[in-house]
Amino acid sequence: MTFRKLMTGSVAGLGLLSLGLTATAHAQDDRCETYPLPTATAPAELGWTVEELASLDALANELNSTALMVVQSGQVVFEHGETDRLIMVHSLRKSLMSAMIGVLVDAGALSLDASLADLGIDDLVGLSEQERSATVRDVIMARSGVYIPSAAETPQMRESRPERGEFAPGEHWYYNNWDFNVAGHIFERASGRNYDSAFLRVFAEPLCMPDFDVFETHRQHAPGTMFSAYHMRLSARDTALFGQLFLQEGEWEGEQILSADWVRESTADYSDTGWPGPWMGGYGYMWWRPADAQVADDHGLAADMYTGAGYGGQYVTVIPSLDLVIVNRMNTDIPDGPRMGGRDYTSILRAVTAASMSDD
């Protein structure tokens, strides 16, 4: 069911949209008896050799991956570990949040040009007139210019946070949890619905995510701000379905769940992050991109790739030119357990990209 259809009977005005969302715990229904992405019976036909698959499995073991999946041409060509385990998405939540904002924009229920002032948004410390001029687009680009403490903020974020008022909205990219948290509030304010149950109805149910549980979601609060971080757990195979939706430009079984325009716009490169690593030098609407085509090529990666990423090794990468979705998950519930940083994930991306290109 598309968001637009869920709007039937809506009342004009923000916060009063009737989406028909329910609080059902699980995403499964009668039509979701089998996992939507079939397992490739002949990976060789997709260009994968036995040796390449064995090498990837060895790499996953070496890096202690909890779950690793590779989907090509809509088929699961590689699956490793506990792909059904629900794991905290951490900052991967931001790419999910971007998609949720997208359904509102697609439905005409939210404008990216609306300012915080237009939406009636303030915070406990009292935002300045300049800060309240930030638009929804500024927020989801991490360019709001609002530099105050936020929920789920890391020490690195605090140390690198600009001084309040140092940059006007739109001027400066800063990986800002205040922006990401207020995006969730904007969704709920504009839709009038609970974010988690909305995700269930808009994405988890239509995609037949087999493991999604709305009760495995929670909010993280912090003193000094009214905006919380929106956390949830997804399995690797649920995450792969989300990536596949983006690979298919928002279309799923003949229905346009998310517009192709939003998929392209939200995953484009708007900001030079200055961050290290070949796939996170650019930033879209809460998606990571390579800084440029040359950087990607120098590291054996595809220039059109885009990635959602979270602490500890939560990754989903979409590569349209290779018809690929790559998912890695790490179980961060294990205290002092294995984690996967960007450098190790890059080794996975390079291995998968090389194998996928070897048939060209």
C-alpha positions in Angstrom: 0.0 0.0 0.0 1.4 3.4 -1.0 1.5 6.4 1.3 -0.7 8.3 -1.2 -3.4 5.6 -0.9 -3.1 5.7 2.9 -4.0 9.4 2.8 -7.5 8.7 1.7 -9.9 10.7 3.8 -7.2 13.0 5.1 -8.1 16.3 6.8 -6.3 19.4 5.4 -3.5 20.7 7.5 -0.3 19.3 9.0 -0.7 16.7 11.7 -4.2 15.6 10.6 -3.4 13.1 7.8 -5.4 9.9 8.1 -3.1 7.1 7.1 -5.0 4.2 8.4 -1.9 2.9 10.3 -2.2 0.1 12.8 -0.1 -1.0 15.7 0.3 -4.6 14.6 3.5 -6.0 16.0 4.8 -7.9 13.0 5.0 -7.1 9.3 4.0 -10.5 8.0 0.6 -11.2 6.4 -1.0 -13.9 4.3 0.9 -12.9 1.1 4.3 -12.9 2.8 4.7 -16.6 3.2 8.1 -16.7 1.5 11.0 -14.2 1.5 10.5 -11.9 -1.5 14.1 -12.2 -2.8 14.7 -15.7 -4.1 18.0 -17.4 -3.6 20.0 -17.7 -6.8 20.1 -21.3 -7.9 22.9 -20.7 -10.4 25.2 -17.8 -9.2 27.5 -18.6 -12.1 24.8 -17.3 -14.4 25.2 -13.9 -12.7 29.0 -14.1 -13.1 29.9 -15.5 -9.7 32.5 -18.3 -9.5 32.7 -20.8 -6.7 36.1 -19.4 -5.8 34.7 -15.8 -5.5 31.9 -17.0 -3.2 34.3 -19.0 -1.0 36.6 -16.0 -0.8 33.8 -13.7 0.3 32.7 -16.2 2.9 36.3 -16.4 4.2 36.4 -12.6 4.4 33.1 -12.5 6.3 34.5 -15.0 8.8 37.8 -13.0 9.1 35.9 -9.8 9.8 33.5 -11.6 12.2 30.5 -10.4 10.3 27.2 -11.3 12.1 25.4 -11.3 8.8 26.4 -10.5 5.3 24.1 -10.6 2.2 24.7 -9.8 -1.5 21.7 -9.4 -3.8 22.2 -9.2 -7.5 19.5 -8.9 -10.1 16.9 -9.4 -7.3 18.4 -12.7 -6.3 20.4 -13.6 -3.1 23.7 -14.7 -4.4 25.5 -14.8 -1.1 24.3 -15.2 2.5 26.4 -15.5 5.6 25.6 -15.7 9.3 22.4 -14.8 11.2 20.5 -12.9 8.5 17.3 -13.2 10.5 18.7 -11.6 13.8 17.2 -8.3 14.7 20.0 -5.9 15.3 20.1 -2.2 16.3 20.4 -0.1 13.1 22.2 2.7 14.9 22.9 5.5 12.4 21.6 3.5 9.6 18.3 4.8 10.9 19.1 8.1 9.1 18.8 6.6 5.6 15.5 5.0 6.8 14.4 8.4 8.0 15.2 9.9 4.7 12.8 7.5 3.0 10.1 8.3 5.5 10.4 12.0 4.7 10.3 11.0 1.1 6.8 9.5 1.3 5.5 12.7 2.8 7.1 14.8 0.0 5.8 12.4 -2.6 2.3 12.7 -1.1 2.4 16.5 -1.1 2.1 16.5 2.7 5.5 18.2 3.2 7.6 20.7 1.3 11.4 20.6 1.5 11.3 24.4 1.4 9.2 24.6 4.5 11.2 26.2 7.4 11.3 25.2 11.0 9.4 28.4 11.7 6.7 27.4 9.1 6.3 24.1 10.9 6.2 25.6 14.3 9.4 23.9 15.5 11.5 25.2 18.4 13.6 23.5 21.0 14.0 23.9 24.8 16.9 26.3 24.5 14.9 28.6 22.2 16.0 28.7 18.6 17.1 32.0 17.0 15.3 33.5 14.1 18.2 32.4 11.9 18.1 28.9 13.1 14.3 28.7 12.6 14.8 29.8 9.0 16.4 26.4 8.3 14.3 24.4 5.8 13.4 20.7 5.8 16.0 20.3 3.0 18.7 21.9 5.1 17.8 19.4 7.9 18.0 16.3 5.9 21.2 17.5 4.2 22.8 18.0 7.7 23.1 21.7 6.9 20.5 23.2 9.4 23.0 25.5 11.1 21.5 24.5 14.5 24.4 23.6 16.7 23.0 22.5 20.1 23.2 19.3 22.1 21.2 16.4 20.8 20.1 12.9 21.8 22.5 10.0 20.8 25.3 12.5 20.2 28.8 11.0 20.3 31.8 12.6 21.9 33.2 13.1 18.4 30.0 15.0 17.4 30.3 17.2 20.4 34.0 18.0 19.8 33.4 18.8 16.1 30.2 20.8 16.6 30.5 24.4 15.3 29.7 27.3 17.7 26.1 28.2 17.8 25.4 30.8 15.0 28.7 30.2 13.3 27.1 29.1 10.1 23.8 30.1 8.6 21.4 27.3 7.4 22.6 25.7 4.2 26.1 27.0 4.5 28.0 24.2 6.2 27.8 20.4 6.3 28.1 18.9 9.8 27.1 15.4 10.8 24.4 16.6 13.2 22.2 14.4 15.3 20.0 17.4 16.1 19.1 17.5 12.4 18.5 13.7 12.2 16.4 13.7 15.3 14.2 16.7 14.3 13.6 15.0 11.0 11.7 12.3 12.9 9.7 14.9 14.7 9.0 16.6 11.4 7.6 13.3 10.0 5.3 12.8 13.0 4.2 16.5 13.0 3.4 16.5 9.2 1.7 13.1 9.2 0.1 13.0 12.6 1.2 9.4 13.0 3.7 7.5 15.1 7.0 7.1 13.2 7.4 3.4 14.1 3.9 2.2 13.2 4.1 4.3 10.0 7.4 2.6 9.0 5.5 -0.7 9.5 2.7 0.2 7.2 4.6 2.2 4.6 7.7 -0.1 4.2 7.8 -3.2 6.3 4.4 -4.6 5.4 4.4 -3.9 1.6 8.0 -5.3 1.3 7.1 -8.3 3.4 10.0 -7.8 5.9 9.9 -11.1 7.7 11.5 -10.0 10.9 10.4 -6.5 11.6 8.7 -6.0 14.9 7.3 -2.6 15.8 7.9 -3.4 19.5 11.6 -3.6 18.8 11.7 0.2 18.4 12.5 2.9 21.0 13.3 6.5 21.5 16.5 7.8 23.1 16.2 11.1 24.9 18.7 13.6 26.2 18.6 16.6 28.6 18.4 20.0 27.0 16.5 19.0 23.9 12.9 18.0 23.2 13.8 15.8 20.1 14.7 12.2 20.6 16.6 9.7 18.4 14.4 7.2 16.6 15.9 3.7 17.0 14.8 0.4 15.6 16.0 -3.1 15.0 16.2 -4.7 11.5 17.5 -8.0 10.4 20.0 -8.3 7.5 17.3 -9.7 5.2 14.9 -6.9 6.2 17.6 -4.4 5.4 18.3 -6.0 2.0 14.6 -5.5 1.1 14.9 -1.8 1.9 18.0 -1.6 -0.3 16.3 -3.5 -3.1 13.4 -1.0 -3.0 15.9 1.8 -3.7 17.6 -0.2 -6.4 14.2 -0.6 -8.1 13.7 3.2 -7.8 10.9 2.8 -5.3 8.8 0.3 -7.2 7.7 -2.9 -5.6 5.6 -5.6 -7.3 4.0 -3.1 -9.7 3.4 -0.4 -7.1 5.3 2.8 -6.6 5.9 2.8 -2.8 8.5 5.7 -3.1 8.8 7.9 -6.2 11.8 7.3 -8.5 12.4 11.1 -8.3 12.8 10.9 -4.5 15.2 7.9 -4.8 17.4 9.8 -7.2 17.2 13.1 -5.4 17.8 11.7 -1.9 20.8 9.7 -3.0 22.5 12.4 -5.0 25.7 14.0 -3.8 25.3 17.5 -2.3 28.0 17.9 0.2 31.8 17.4 0.5 32.1 15.8 4.0 35.9 15.8 4.2 35.5 12.4 5.9 38.1 9.7 5.1 37.3 6.6 3.2 36.4 6.1 -0.5 32.6 5.9 -0.1 31.8 8.6 2.5 33.3 11.8 1.1 30.0 12.9 -0.2 26.5 13.2 1.3 22.9 13.3 0.1 19.7 13.3 2.1 21.2 11.1 4.9 22.9 8.8 2.4 26.7 8.6 1.9 28.4 8.9 -1.5 31.9 8.7 -2.8 33.5 12.1 -3.0 33.8 11.8 -6.8 34.1 9.2 -9.6 37.9 9.2 -9.5 38.0 8.4 -5.8 35.6 5.5 -6.3 37.6 4.2 -9.3 40.9 4.5 -7.5 39.6 2.1 -4.8 37.9 -0.4 -7.2 34.4 0.9 -6.4 31.5 2.0 -8.5 30.9 5.8 -8.7 27.1 5.5 -8.5 27.1 3.6 -5.2 25.4 5.0 -2.2 25.4 3.7 1.4 23.5 3.9 4.7 25.8 3.3 7.6 25.6 2.9 11.4 27.9 2.3 14.3 29.6 -1.0 14.7 29.1 -2.2 11.1 25.5 -1.6 10.1 25.7 -1.1 6.3 23.5 -1.2 3.2 25.0 -0.2 -0.1 23.1 0.1 -3.4 25.0 0.0 -6.7 22.6 0.6 -9.6 25.2 0.1 -12.4 25.9 -3.4 -11.1 22.3 -4.2 -10.0 23.6 -4.9 -6.5 22.6 -4.5 -2.9 25.1 -5.3 -0.2 24.2 -5.6 3.5 26.4 -6.1 6.5 25.2 -6.3 10.1 27.2 -6.6 13.4 25.6 -7.6 16.7 26.4 -4.7 18.9 24.4 -6.2 21.8 27.6 -8.2 22.6 29.6 -6.1 25.0 33.1 -5.4 23.6 32.2 -7.7 20.7 33.5 -7.4 17.2 32.8 -4.3 15.3 33.3 -3.4 11.6 34.6 0.0 10.6 34.7 1.7 7.3 38.0 0.3 6.2 36.9 -3.3 6.7 33.6 -2.7 5.0 35.5 -1.2 2.1 37.3 -4.5 1.7 33.9 -6.2 1.4 32.7 -3.6 -1.1 35.8 -4.1 -3.2 35.5 -7.9 -3.2 31.8 -7.8 -4.2 32.4 -5.1 -6.8 35.3 -7.0 -8.4 33.3 -10.3 -8.5 30.3 -8.5 -10.1 32.5 -6.8 -12.7 34.4 -9.9 -13.6 31.7 -11.1 -15.9 31.7 -7.8 -17.9 
